[in-house]
Amino acid sequence: MRRYIFLILTSTLFFACKTKDNNYEFELGQYVQKQILTSGKITDTLFSSSVIIYLPAGYNENDESVKYPIIYFLHPFGANYIYYKSVYDLGTLMSYLVSKGEIEPAILVFVNGRNIFGGSFYVNSQDPANKLNVYGKYEDYIIEEVIPQVENVHLNKNKLNGKRYIAGYSMGGYGSVWLGLNYSKLFNKVASISGPLGFSIFTQPEAQNLILQILKAENAGFGNRLPLGFDTLAQTLGSKKLFTTFIVALSAAFSPKYGSCADFINPDSIKYIYITHNIGSNCIGFRLPLYKDLSSTNNSVLSLWLSKDPLSVFVFNAPIIDTVIKNDVKFYISVGRGGDTLEAVIYRMDSVFVSFMKQRYSQRNKDPNEYIYYNVISGSTDPFGFPATHNQYVYTELSEVLKFFLKK
């Protein structure tokens, strides 16, 4: 019910803006859906390899004198590529801001990152021991298949002005920053709205204890622990067990396992590894960064998570940071504070992440304020008085992201 109320309220807010100036009218662009051909990178047989492209008002493919920047938007956990069209009608929001003279027009692309767990986090799910594709190479899918096909097949590449941006909300915010860091030659600007950007905080005892207590509360029906078998656990995943569901999806993305079933069921492994299915004598599953009895974290698995952690990149990976700074990539990071437990955890992550970002830019004689915009939302952003919880300020922030990318 809350989701439907939220949709109604965001729609009300938008149309209030649209009609506030004596039934103000403006020209709209058009949405088109295109298929992306993929060559074995995605293992989910039900995956919809499609994108939605928003062409701005007045777009004429044959007029190559008018060129546009292009923005890739990554959706949050539990959604898919239609999210920014169906929930926020982001193309119409952009057209409105263009009509008011606040931003330049752009081509928008909505990418699919959904998998069988609800979200891929836009990384390559590979067993680190053998590099086998476990739950899908979504990072490679976007970089090697989505972007080339969108820009060279589905669009006239001569309509692009060379500016490419990437943005996302929640899981999409994480994915945008991860791809922006690792492919900084491809993206001029990067934006994250409530993206979890600092998993390394879970190496701290206080944060570990907090997560374990939350998971125990969510799994009280199992005796304050996780069940031994994945089939039992899977039946209870969803919005009522938000942190448990995220931990499972993150484990499938960051610490998957593919190999002999014997390696999954030995007395030690069964304490923290789940099997989701098997292929002959081989099993497919994932490692948890904690033990199923929720007694403690599993630091050996947590180290695998840190290899996919944007904060760890800024702390330890100097070559990547040097390349990012050399390429003059600019970042917009926004997060709420104090609205709910999830947003409070993400706020703590992102605050540490931004602090390290600024240190690294300063150490390389770059003004961090020129390259990093950090927006902390501590109160309501709308006339209904909602706090800055994980999903209550997204519409407002999408407008700010468009301005960050496209402001005249």
N, C-alpha and C positions, 0 to 999 in steps of 0.2 A: 504493500500500500504506500509506504514512504516513497518508493521509486516513482509511482504514478503521481503522487502529490508533487514531487520534485519536478517532474516533466511539465505538469500543469503550471507550476510557478515560474519555471524558466521560460516557458512559452508566453506566459502573461507578461513577464519582464520585457521580453523581446518585442512583442507587439505593442507594448506601451511606448517603447522607443520608436517603433516604426510609425506610429500614428500621432506622436505628440505634437508635431508641427503641422497642425491642420491637415490631418490625413496625408502625411508626407508619403510620396511614392518614389520608387527608384527602380532602375532596371536590373533584372536578375540575369545571372548566367544560367548554365545548365549542367546537371549531373549526367555522367555517362559511366556505365559499368563495362569493364574490360577484363578479359581473361589473361592470366599470366601462365605461360607454359613453364613447367618445372620438370627437371630431370633427376628425380630420385632424392632431392634434398629433403622433402617432406615425407615422413613415414606414416602420417595419419591418413588413412584411406578416405575419410570423410571430409578432409580439408577442402575448403573452397578457395582455390587459387585464383582469386579475383581482386581487383581494386575498383574503387569508385574515384573518378576524376571529376573535379569541378572546373569547368571552363568559364572564365569571367565574362561578364556582360560585354557584348560587342566583339567577342573572340572570332577572328576570321583566319582560318588555317592558311589561306592562300596569301594573306598580306604579311610578308616577312619583315616589313618595316616596323611592325609593332611587336615587341618582344616582352616576355614576362619572366619573373622569377618563378620557381617551383618549390612547393612546400609539401613534405611528406609527413603525414600525421599517423601516429601509432596509438592504437586504442588501449584502454585499460583491461585488467584481468576480468574475465567473464564475458567480454564483449567480442565483437568481430569487426570487419572492415566497414560495415554499414553504420557503425556507432555514431560517428560525427555528423552523418547525414540525418539519421533517424531521431537521435536524441537532441542535438544542438542545431541542426540545419546550418552548419558552419559556413557553407557557401553563401547562404543568404546573409548571415552576419557580416561576412567579408564584403559583400556587395553593398550593404548598408553603410559600412565605414568608408568604402570607396566613394559612394555617392555624397557623403558629408565632407569629402576632401581630407579625411584623416589619414588615409593610407593609399598606397598604389595597389592596383589589382595584381593578382597572382593566380597561378594554376595550383589547385589543391589536389593532393592524392591521398586517399585513405587506404591503408595497407592492412592485410589480415595477418594476425599473429596468434590466432586461437589454436589450441591443440586439445587433446583428449582430457587434459587436466584443467582446462579453462584458460590457460595462457602459457605461452612459450618463453616469455620475457625477452624475446627477439635475440636469443643467443643460439649457438650451436650446441645441441644436447649430444655430447660425445663422451664415451667412456674414456677417461684420461689414460687408462692403461693400454688400450689397443686402438684408440681413435675411431672406433666404430660409431656410426650414426645410430643413436638410440631412439630419441623421440623427435627428431627433426633438426635440420640445420637451417634455422630461421634467419640467422645472421647472414649466411651465404645466400639464402633465398632472396633477401632484400637487396643486398649489394650486387650480386651476380645475375639475378634474374628480374626482380621487380624494376629496379631503377633503369637498367639498359632497355628493357622492353617498353616501359612507359615512355621514355624519352626518345627512343629511336624507332619504335614500331607504332605505338598508339598515338603519339604526338609527332608533329613536324618539328624536328630538333632545331630548326632554324627559327622557331618561334620562342626559344628560350634565350634569356639574356646572360646565362652563365652563373646566376646566383641560385644556389640550392640550399634549402633549410630543412631542418627536421625537428619535430616537436611531438610531445605526447603527454598524456595524463596518467598518473599512477604507474602501472606496469609500463605504459607507453612512455612515461617520463624517464624511467630507468633505461628503456631501450634506446631512446633518443640520445641520452648522454653516453651510453655505452658505445653506440655506433659513431657518435660524434667524436669521441676520444680516439677510437681505433681507426677511423677513416676520415681524419680531419682534413685531408685534401679534397674530400667530396662535399663537405658541408661548411658553408660560411658562417652560419649561426645555428645554435642549438637551444631548445627550450624544454624545460621540464616543469610540469605542474604536479606537485605531490608525488614525485618519483622517489622510491627508496634508493638512495645513492651512497649509503655507507654501511654495508653489512659487517664491516670489521668492528663496529661497536659491540657486536655480539661476542667478541673476545674478552670483553670486560665482565667481571663477575656480577655486577649489579644488573646489567642488561640481560645476561644469561638467566639470572634468577627471575627477572620479570617475565621473560618469554616462557620459561618453564611453568611458572605459576599460572599464566594465562592459558597455556595448553592443558594443564591439569584441570582447571575450571571448565574448559570447553569439553573435556572428556571425562567428566564426573561419572557418566553412565558406564564407563569402562573401568571404574575404580581409580580414577585420576591418573590414567596411563593410556597409551595407545594400544590398540589390539595387535596381536601377533600377525594376523593375516590381512593382506591388502583388501580382499573382498569384503571383509567386515568393516574395515575403515572406510572404504569407498562409499558404502551405503549411507554414511553419516556426513559426508563432506558437503559443504555449501555455506550459505550466508550465516547460518547459526553457529558454525564453527569456522569463523573467518580466518583466524591465525593458523589453525590446523590445515585448512585448505591451502593457504599460501605456502606453508612449510612444505607440503607435499608437492605443489607445483614447482616451487623453487628447487627442491631436491631433484625432481625430474629434469630440470633445466641445467642445474649447476653440478650435480653429482650423480649422474645416471650410471648404470652398470649393465654390461652385456657380456655374458660368458657362460661357462659351464655351470649348470644348476648346482653342482656340488659346492661351488664357491659361495652360493647364496644361503645354503642351509646348514653350514657348519655351526657349532655351538656359539661361536663369537659373532658371526655375521648376522644370524637371525635376530640378534638383539637390536640391530639398527638398519637392516636392509629389508626392503619389500620386493616381492616378485609380482609384476603386473601380468605377465604372460610368458609363455615359453615357445620356443621353436625347436622341436626335436629335443636333443639333450642340452640345448642352450636355453638360458633364461634371460629375460629382460626385466629390469627393475631400477631401483634407485636407492641411494644411501641417504639416511637422515643425518643431519648434523647434531643429533642428540639420540639418546637411547629411548627405546619404546616405553620403558618403565618411567621415563621422565625424571630419572634420578640426577642426570647431569648431561652436559653437552658432549659431543664427540669431536674433539679438536682435530683429529686427522681428516674428518670429512669437512669440517669448517674451513680447513686450509684450501680445499677445492673450491668452496664458495668464494673465498677471498681472491681467487684467480679471476673471478668475474665481477669484482667489486670496484666501482669507480673510485671510491675513496682510497683503496689500496693502490690503484694506479697512480694517483697523485702523490701518495706517500713514497712508493717504492720504484715506480717505473719511469725513470728519468728520460729514456729515449722517447717514449710516447708523449710525455709532457713537453719535451723540447720541440717535438714536431707540431703539437697542438698550438703552442705559443708562437712558433715560427710561422704557422699558417694564419695567425691572427683570428682564430675562431672566437666568436663572442657567445656568451651563455646568458640565458635567462632562467633563473631558478626561483620557483615560488612554492610556498608551503604554508599550511595553516598551523596555528598554535593553540593548543588547549581545548580543541573541540571534542575529540574522542581519543580513545586509546591508540587506535591505528595512526591517526594523524600526529599524535604526540610522539610516537616512536619514529615516524618519518621525519618530523621536525628535528629530533635529536640527530638522526643520521645526516640530514642535509645541512644542518648548522656546522657540524664538524667538517663535512665535505667542502663547503664553501670556504671555511676558514683555511683549509689546506690549499685550496685553489688560489686564494689570494696570496698566501705565502709564496707559492711557486711562481706566480706572475711577478711578485715584487723581487724575488731572488734573481729573476732574469731581466730586471730593470724595465718591467712593463707595469704601467699603472693599472692595478686590478679593477679600479672603478670604471675604466674604459672598456674592459672586456667581460666583466662579471656583474650582472644585475641580480640582486637577491631581494626578493619581495616576501616578507613574512606577514601573513594576514592573521592578526590577533583577535579581530572582532568580526561583526557582521559586515557583509558586503552588499546587502540588499535590504529593501524597505520592510521585509517580513521579519527581520531580526534574527535570522538563523546564525548560529556560531560558525566559526571557520572549521567545520568538520571536514572529513576526507572528501565529501562529494557536494558540499553546499556552495562552494565559490567557484566551481569550474567554469561556468558560463562567463562570469566576469573575467576570469583569467585568460580564457581563450581570446577574448577581445584584446587583452593586454599583450598576449603573445603575437597576434596579428600586427599590432602596432610596433612591437619590438622588431619584427621582421621587415615590415613594409611601410613604416612611417615616412611621410614625405619630408 
